[in-house]
């Protein structure tokens, strides 16, 4: 079984150990409800992610904006179709994606923040044009829930040092990207690139099970680098390939990972 639920639901219910949040206090990254707009001014610079926000905070005190939408680094991402863009702005803090009631509450809060965003867009109409809502997502974006503890835990030092692993399934180049759990800031730092070993996809205590995606075994900061879509896709492919190789060799996945490490 390969658990690609993102939340590590299968592994957790099977009894695998896990952690949630920062090592210091258990706080975890906020959710974001992205949304699509239309009506963007013709000729808007596709590389201009946030000048509209910089102008907005000149016209209304930023502290008033942050009281409604607690994130100070929004992005407007233009799409191929003329006048359309994705907005990453909303932040729903201290709500956990593995708790159904909190997930529902976060969905309503995300929609509230989107309604507020369109009030602010009117104040920068000269920059954006008469934008309007096109689409809401089917589900809210959850950055972080469980990290299933595996045979290997990817550490902060692995990230900083660019650790190379003998049983690698994915090489991570995306920088550490922490949307701060209880603040309005975003903390980012670069690294030389690091490997995700197969061992970090193999939960402790449970046989015949792997994880893939953001629920694998790593530190809070390491997770903030490998949680993105490209890495999750590569982990899923690597997990499937490893499962196939283990079965063909007549080994358990744990034994197969050990063999790779000792080669």
Helices and strands as residue ranges (DSSP letters): E 2-3, H 9-14, E 18-20, E 35-38, H 51-59, H 62-68, E 75-78, E 85-88, H 100-123, H 125-128, E 132-136, E 146-148, H 156-161, E 168-172, E 176-179, E 186-189, E 194-197, G 198-201, E 210-211, H 220-226, H 229-249, H 253-262
